[in-house]
């Protein structure tokens, strides 16, 4: 329940530094979201390899 005039409390596992970092980043555009949707719709590969940090 959201009370009028009050913002809901944010529940997250991000650190304060991470929250700060993401607040300062540019917002995701509709085109970027659609591009990712198209990519994932046609993706037929290994997500572990795709998202691994090497």
PDB file of N, CA, C and O in Angstrom:
ATOM      1  N   UNK A   1       0.851  -1.167   0.000  1.00  0.00           N
ATOM      2  CA  UNK A   1       0.000   0.000   0.000  1.00  0.00           C
ATOM      3  C   UNK A   1       0.898   1.231   0.000  1.00  0.00           C
ATOM      4  O   UNK A   1       1.818   1.338   0.811  1.00  0.00           O
ATOM      5  N   UNK A   2       0.629   2.146  -0.901  1.00  0.00           N
ATOM      6  CA  UNK A   2       1.383   3.391  -0.976  1.00  0.00           C
ATOM      7  C   UNK A   2       0.504   4.509  -0.442  1.00  0.00           C
ATOM      8  O   UNK A   2      -0.592   4.756  -0.944  1.00  0.00           O
ATOM      9  N   UNK A   3       1.002   5.171   0.572  1.00  0.00           N
ATOM     10  CA  UNK A   3       0.253   6.287   1.140  1.00  0.00           C
ATOM     11  C   UNK A   3       0.469   7.519   0.282  1.00  0.00           C
ATOM     12  O   UNK A   3       1.566   7.763  -0.222  1.00  0.00           O
ATOM     13  N   UNK A   4      -0.578   8.278   0.128  1.00  0.00           N
ATOM     14  CA  UNK A   4      -0.514   9.480  -0.690  1.00  0.00           C
ATOM     15  C   UNK A   4       0.559  10.425  -0.162  1.00  0.00           C
ATOM     16  O   UNK A   4       0.642  10.685   1.038  1.00  0.00           O
ATOM     17  N   UNK A   5       1.376  10.930  -1.076  1.00  0.00           N
ATOM     18  CA  UNK A   5       2.397  11.891  -0.698  1.00  0.00           C
ATOM     19  C   UNK A   5       3.690  11.284  -0.190  1.00  0.00           C
ATOM     20  O   UNK A   5       4.638  12.011   0.104  1.00  0.00           O
ATOM     21  N   UNK A   6       3.745   9.960  -0.081  1.00  0.00           N
ATOM     22  CA  UNK A   6       4.959   9.299   0.391  1.00  0.00           C
ATOM     23  C   UNK A   6       5.468   8.344  -0.684  1.00  0.00           C
ATOM     24  O   UNK A   6       4.706   7.569  -1.260  1.00  0.00           O
ATOM     25  N   UNK A   7       6.773   8.418  -0.939  1.00  0.00           N
ATOM     26  CA  UNK A   7       7.394   7.485  -1.881  1.00  0.00           C
ATOM     27  C   UNK A   7       7.578   6.140  -1.185  1.00  0.00           C
ATOM     28  O   UNK A   7       7.857   6.095   0.014  1.00  0.00           O
ATOM     29  N   UNK A   8       7.425   5.050  -1.924  1.00  0.00           N
ATOM     30  CA  UNK A   8       7.633   3.740  -1.310  1.00  0.00           C
ATOM     31  C   UNK A   8       9.106   3.549  -0.943  1.00  0.00           C
ATOM     32  O   UNK A   8       9.986   4.108  -1.598  1.00  0.00           O
ATOM     33  N   UNK A   9       9.371   2.773   0.088  1.00  0.00           N
ATOM     34  CA  UNK A   9      10.731   2.481   0.516  1.00  0.00           C
ATOM     35  C   UNK A   9      11.380   1.567  -0.520  1.00  0.00           C
ATOM     36  O   UNK A   9      10.772   0.600  -0.979  1.00  0.00           O
ATOM     37  N   UNK A  10      12.615   1.884  -0.879  1.00  0.00           N
ATOM     38  CA  UNK A  10      13.343   1.085  -1.862  1.00  0.00           C
ATOM     39  C   UNK A  10      14.000  -0.089  -1.151  1.00  0.00           C
ATOM     40  O   UNK A  10      14.729   0.098  -0.177  1.00  0.00           O
ATOM     41  N   UNK A  11      13.742  -1.299  -1.640  1.00  0.00           N
ATOM     42  CA  UNK A  11      14.376  -2.492  -1.118  1.00  0.00           C
ATOM     43  C   UNK A  11      15.322  -3.007  -2.191  1.00  0.00           C
ATOM     44  O   UNK A  11      14.900  -3.293  -3.312  1.00  0.00           O
ATOM     45  N   UNK A  12      16.594  -3.125  -1.852  1.00  0.00           N
ATOM     46  CA  UNK A  12      17.589  -3.519  -2.840  1.00  0.00           C
ATOM     47  C   UNK A  12      18.763  -4.217  -2.167  1.00  0.00           C
ATOM     48  O   UNK A  12      18.979  -4.084  -0.962  1.00  0.00           O
ATOM     49  N   UNK A  13      19.513  -4.963  -2.966  1.00  0.00           N
ATOM     50  CA  UNK A  13      20.740  -5.562  -2.456  1.00  0.00           C
ATOM     51  C   UNK A  13      21.968  -4.816  -2.980  1.00  0.00           C
ATOM     52  O   UNK A  13      23.100  -5.263  -2.796  1.00  0.00           O
ATOM     53  N   UNK A  14      21.735  -3.674  -3.635  1.00  0.00           N
ATOM     54  CA  UNK A  14      22.841  -2.856  -4.120  1.00  0.00           C
ATOM     55  C   UNK A  14      23.459  -2.066  -2.972  1.00  0.00           C
ATOM     56  O   UNK A  14      22.778  -1.698  -2.016  1.00  0.00           O
ATOM     57  N   UNK A  15      24.755  -1.813  -3.083  1.00  0.00           N
ATOM     58  CA  UNK A  15      25.421  -0.972  -2.092  1.00  0.00           C
ATOM     59  C   UNK A  15      25.100   0.489  -2.389  1.00  0.00           C
ATOM     60  O   UNK A  15      24.574   0.809  -3.455  1.00  0.00           O
ATOM     61  N   UNK A  16      25.414   1.368  -1.449  1.00  0.00           N
ATOM     62  CA  UNK A  16      25.198   2.801  -1.663  1.00  0.00           C
ATOM     63  C   UNK A  16      25.994   3.278  -2.877  1.00  0.00           C
ATOM     64  O   UNK A  16      25.503   4.087  -3.663  1.00  0.00           O
ATOM     65  N   UNK A  17      27.225   2.776  -3.031  1.00  0.00           N
ATOM     66  CA  UNK A  17      28.069   3.166  -4.170  1.00  0.00           C
ATOM     67  C   UNK A  17      27.434   2.723  -5.488  1.00  0.00           C
ATOM     68  O   UNK A  17      27.444   3.466  -6.469  1.00  0.00           O
ATOM     69  N   UNK A  18      26.881   1.505  -5.505  1.00  0.00           N
ATOM     70  CA  UNK A  18      26.228   1.011  -6.721  1.00  0.00           C
ATOM     71  C   UNK A  18      24.979   1.822  -7.034  1.00  0.00           C
ATOM     72  O   UNK A  18      24.737   2.163  -8.192  1.00  0.00           O
ATOM     73  N   UNK A  19      24.185   2.135  -6.017  1.00  0.00           N
ATOM     74  CA  UNK A  19      22.990   2.955  -6.226  1.00  0.00           C
ATOM     75  C   UNK A  19      23.369   4.309  -6.806  1.00  0.00           C
ATOM     76  O   UNK A  19      22.728   4.795  -7.738  1.00  0.00           O
ATOM     77  N   UNK A  20      24.411   4.915  -6.253  1.00  0.00           N
ATOM     78  CA  UNK A  20      24.895   6.206  -6.737  1.00  0.00           C
ATOM     79  C   UNK A  20      25.334   6.118  -8.197  1.00  0.00           C
ATOM     80  O   UNK A  20      25.004   6.979  -9.013  1.00  0.00           O
ATOM     81  N   UNK A  21      26.081   5.064  -8.507  1.00  0.00           N
ATOM     82  CA  UNK A  21      26.579   4.857  -9.874  1.00  0.00           C
ATOM     83  C   UNK A  21      25.420   4.766 -10.859  1.00  0.00           C
ATOM     84  O   UNK A  21      25.439   5.422 -11.901  1.00  0.00           O
ATOM     85  N   UNK A  22      24.414   3.963 -10.539  1.00  0.00           N
ATOM     86  CA  UNK A  22      23.300   3.756 -11.461  1.00  0.00           C
ATOM     87  C   UNK A  22      22.390   4.976 -11.565  1.00  0.00           C
ATOM     88  O   UNK A  22      21.795   5.216 -12.615  1.00  0.00           O
ATOM     89  N   UNK A  23      22.276   5.746 -10.486  1.00  0.00           N
ATOM     90  CA  UNK A  23      21.469   6.973 -10.537  1.00  0.00           C
ATOM     91  C   UNK A  23      22.054   7.979 -11.513  1.00  0.00           C
ATOM     92  O   UNK A  23      21.321   8.746 -12.137  1.00  0.00           O
ATOM     93  N   UNK A  24      23.387   7.976 -11.646  1.00  0.00           N
ATOM     94  CA  UNK A  24      24.081   8.936 -12.507  1.00  0.00           C
ATOM     95  C   UNK A  24      24.128   8.501 -13.974  1.00  0.00           C
ATOM     96  O   UNK A  24      24.449   9.308 -14.846  1.00  0.00           O
ATOM     97  N   UNK A  25      23.814   7.250 -14.249  1.00  0.00           N
ATOM     98  CA  UNK A  25      23.875   6.741 -15.624  1.00  0.00           C
ATOM     99  C   UNK A  25      22.689   7.241 -16.442  1.00  0.00           C
ATOM    100  O   UNK A  25      21.637   7.584 -15.901  1.00  0.00           O
ATOM    101  N   UNK A  26      22.887   7.274 -17.766  1.00  0.00           N
ATOM    102  CA  UNK A  26      21.785   7.617 -18.662  1.00  0.00           C
ATOM    103  C   UNK A  26      20.695   6.561 -18.549  1.00  0.00           C
ATOM    104  O   UNK A  26      20.975   5.386 -18.313  1.00  0.00           O
ATOM    105  N   UNK A  27      19.461   6.989 -18.719  1.00  0.00           N
ATOM    106  CA  UNK A  27      18.326   6.068 -18.667  1.00  0.00           C
ATOM    107  C   UNK A  27      18.295   5.212 -19.935  1.00  0.00           C
ATOM    108  O   UNK A  27      18.759   5.638 -20.993  1.00  0.00           O
ATOM    109  N   UNK A  28      17.757   4.030 -19.819  1.00  0.00           N
ATOM    110  CA  UNK A  28      17.590   3.135 -20.954  1.00  0.00           C
ATOM    111  C   UNK A  28      16.533   3.715 -21.886  1.00  0.00           C
ATOM    112  O   UNK A  28      15.464   4.133 -21.443  1.00  0.00           O
ATOM    113  N   UNK A  29      16.841   3.736 -23.182  1.00  0.00           N
ATOM    114  CA  UNK A  29      15.872   4.263 -24.141  1.00  0.00           C
ATOM    115  C   UNK A  29      14.969   3.143 -24.642  1.00  0.00           C
ATOM    116  O   UNK A  29      15.286   1.964 -24.486  1.00  0.00           O
ATOM    117  N   UNK A  30      13.859   3.511 -25.234  1.00  0.00           N
ATOM    118  CA  UNK A  30      12.942   2.524 -25.805  1.00  0.00           C
ATOM    119  C   UNK A  30      13.643   1.747 -26.914  1.00  0.00           C
ATOM    120  O   UNK A  30      13.457   0.536 -27.030  1.00  0.00           O
ATOM    121  N   UNK A  31      14.443   2.426 -27.726  1.00  0.00           N
ATOM    122  CA  UNK A  31      15.166   1.744 -28.808  1.00  0.00           C
ATOM    123  C   UNK A  31      16.147   0.711 -28.259  1.00  0.00           C
ATOM    124  O   UNK A  31      16.284  -0.376 -28.822  1.00  0.00           O
ATOM    125  N   UNK A  32      16.828   1.042 -27.168  1.00  0.00           N
ATOM    126  CA  UNK A  32      17.765   0.093 -26.559  1.00  0.00           C
ATOM    127  C   UNK A  32      17.023  -1.135 -26.037  1.00  0.00           C
ATOM    128  O   UNK A  32      17.497  -2.261 -26.191  1.00  0.00           O
ATOM    129  N   UNK A  33      15.869  -0.923 -25.425  1.00  0.00           N
ATOM    130  CA  UNK A  33      15.072  -2.042 -24.920  1.00  0.00           C
ATOM    131  C   UNK A  33      14.586  -2.921 -26.069  1.00  0.00           C
ATOM    132  O   UNK A  33      14.615  -4.147 -25.966  1.00  0.00           O
ATOM    133  N   UNK A  34      14.142  -2.303 -27.159  1.00  0.00           N
ATOM    134  CA  UNK A  34      13.688  -3.068 -28.323  1.00  0.00           C
ATOM    135  C   UNK A  34      14.835  -3.820 -28.981  1.00  0.00           C
ATOM    136  O   UNK A  34      14.658  -4.956 -29.420  1.00  0.00           O
ATOM    137  N   UNK A  35      16.015  -3.197 -29.057  1.00  0.00           N
ATOM    138  CA  UNK A  35      17.188  -3.876 -29.613  1.00  0.00           C
ATOM    139  C   UNK A  35      17.527  -5.124 -28.807  1.00  0.00           C
ATOM    140  O   UNK A  35      17.804  -6.178 -29.379  1.00  0.00           O
ATOM    141  N   UNK A  36      17.506  -5.009 -27.480  1.00  0.00           N
ATOM    142  CA  UNK A  36      17.811  -6.160 -26.631  1.00  0.00           C
ATOM    143  C   UNK A  36      16.737  -7.233 -26.765  1.00  0.00           C
ATOM    144  O   UNK A  36      17.051  -8.423 -26.788  1.00  0.00           O
ATOM    145  N   UNK A  37      15.491  -6.828 -26.854  1.00  0.00           N
ATOM    146  CA  UNK A  37      14.395  -7.781 -27.055  1.00  0.00           C
ATOM    147  C   UNK A  37      14.614  -8.573 -28.342  1.00  0.00           C
ATOM    148  O   UNK A  37      14.492  -9.798 -28.350  1.00  0.00           O
ATOM    149  N   UNK A  38      14.935  -7.874 -29.421  1.00  0.00           N
ATOM    150  CA  UNK A  38      15.172  -8.538 -30.711  1.00  0.00           C
ATOM    151  C   UNK A  38      16.355  -9.490 -30.624  1.00  0.00           C
ATOM    152  O   UNK A  38      16.297 -10.609 -31.134  1.00  0.00           O
ATOM    153  N   UNK A  39      17.422  -9.048 -29.980  1.00  0.00           N
ATOM    154  CA  UNK A  39      18.604  -9.892 -29.832  1.00  0.00           C
ATOM    155  C   UNK A  39      18.271 -11.166 -29.060  1.00  0.00           C
ATOM    156  O   UNK A  39      18.616 -12.266 -29.492  1.00  0.00           O
ATOM    157  N   UNK A  40      17.605 -11.019 -27.926  1.00  0.00           N
ATOM    158  CA  UNK A  40      17.295 -12.177 -27.089  1.00  0.00           C
ATOM    159  C   UNK A  40      16.268 -13.099 -27.735  1.00  0.00           C
ATOM    160  O   UNK A  40      16.313 -14.313 -27.535  1.00  0.00           O
ATOM    161  N   UNK A  41      15.349 -12.537 -28.502  1.00  0.00           N
ATOM    162  CA  UNK A  41      14.338 -13.351 -29.179  1.00  0.00           C
ATOM    163  C   UNK A  41      15.003 -14.314 -30.161  1.00  0.00           C
ATOM    164  O   UNK A  41      14.578 -15.462 -30.301  1.00  0.00           O
ATOM    165  N   UNK A  42      16.038 -13.842 -30.833  1.00  0.00           N
ATOM    166  CA  UNK A  42      16.716 -14.648 -31.849  1.00  0.00           C
ATOM    167  C   UNK A  42      17.952 -15.369 -31.321  1.00  0.00           C
ATOM    168  O   UNK A  42      18.576 -16.134 -32.057  1.00  0.00           O
ATOM    169  N   UNK A  43      18.315 -15.141 -30.071  1.00  0.00           N
ATOM    170  CA  UNK A  43      19.532 -15.727 -29.508  1.00  0.00           C
ATOM    171  C   UNK A  43      19.346 -17.217 -29.293  1.00  0.00           C
ATOM    172  O   UNK A  43      18.367 -17.651 -28.686  1.00  0.00           O
ATOM    173  N   UNK A  44      20.292 -17.995 -29.793  1.00  0.00           N
ATOM    174  CA  UNK A  44      20.240 -19.447 -29.630  1.00  0.00           C
ATOM    175  C   UNK A  44      21.631 -19.927 -29.223  1.00  0.00           C
ATOM    176  O   UNK A  44      22.261 -20.729 -29.913  1.00  0.00           O
ATOM    177  N   UNK A  45      22.086 -19.416 -28.093  1.00  0.00           N
ATOM    178  CA  UNK A  45      23.451 -19.723 -27.691  1.00  0.00           C
ATOM    179  C   UNK A  45      23.567 -19.988 -26.208  1.00  0.00           C
ATOM    180  O   UNK A  45      22.607 -20.390 -25.551  1.00  0.00           O
ATOM    181  N   UNK A  46      24.754 -19.756 -25.698  1.00  0.00           N
ATOM    182  CA  UNK A  46      25.106 -20.052 -24.321  1.00  0.00           C
ATOM    183  C   UNK A  46      25.106 -18.766 -23.493  1.00  0.00           C
ATOM    184  O   UNK A  46      26.006 -17.937 -23.634  1.00  0.00           O
ATOM    185  N   UNK A  47      24.099 -18.597 -22.629  1.00  0.00           N
ATOM    186  CA  UNK A  47      24.014 -17.394 -21.805  1.00  0.00           C
ATOM    187  C   UNK A  47      25.195 -17.287 -20.841  1.00  0.00           C
ATOM    188  O   UNK A  47      25.660 -16.183 -20.560  1.00  0.00           O
ATOM    189  N   UNK A  48      25.682 -18.412 -20.334  1.00  0.00           N
ATOM    190  CA  UNK A  48      26.832 -18.375 -19.426  1.00  0.00           C
ATOM    191  C   UNK A  48      28.028 -17.752 -20.117  1.00  0.00           C
ATOM    192  O   UNK A  48      28.719 -16.911 -19.542  1.00  0.00           O
ATOM    193  N   UNK A  49      28.271 -18.163 -21.342  1.00  0.00           N
ATOM    194  CA  UNK A  49      29.396 -17.622 -22.105  1.00  0.00           C
ATOM    195  C   UNK A  49      29.131 -16.166 -22.491  1.00  0.00           C
ATOM    196  O   UNK A  49      30.041 -15.338 -22.449  1.00  0.00           O
ATOM    197  N   UNK A  50      27.903 -15.855 -22.863  1.00  0.00           N
ATOM    198  CA  UNK A  50      27.549 -14.503 -23.283  1.00  0.00           C
ATOM    199  C   UNK A  50      27.792 -13.489 -22.170  1.00  0.00           C
ATOM    200  O   UNK A  50      28.304 -12.399 -22.427  1.00  0.00           O
ATOM    201  N   UNK A  51      27.428 -13.837 -20.933  1.00  0.00           N
ATOM    202  CA  UNK A  51      27.514 -12.899 -19.822  1.00  0.00           C
ATOM    203  C   UNK A  51      28.736 -13.098 -18.928  1.00  0.00           C
ATOM    204  O   UNK A  51      28.866 -12.421 -17.909  1.00  0.00           O
ATOM    205  N   UNK A  52      29.632 -14.014 -19.292  1.00  0.00           N
ATOM    206  CA  UNK A  52      30.827 -14.219 -18.469  1.00  0.00           C
ATOM    207  C   UNK A  52      31.758 -13.027 -18.606  1.00  0.00           C
ATOM    208  O   UNK A  52      31.852 -12.403 -19.664  1.00  0.00           O
ATOM    209  N   UNK A  53      32.436 -12.729 -17.523  1.00  0.00           N
ATOM    210  CA  UNK A  53      33.386 -11.611 -17.516  1.00  0.00           C
ATOM    211  C   UNK A  53      34.788 -12.176 -17.647  1.00  0.00           C
ATOM    212  O   UNK A  53      35.327 -12.763 -16.709  1.00  0.00           O
ATOM    213  N   UNK A  54      35.361 -11.993 -18.807  1.00  0.00           N
ATOM    214  CA  UNK A  54      36.716 -12.510 -19.044  1.00  0.00           C
ATOM    215  C   UNK A  54      37.688 -11.386 -19.123  1.00  0.00           C
ATOM    216  O   UNK A  54      38.882 -11.615 -19.319  1.00  0.00           O
TER     217      UNK A  54
END
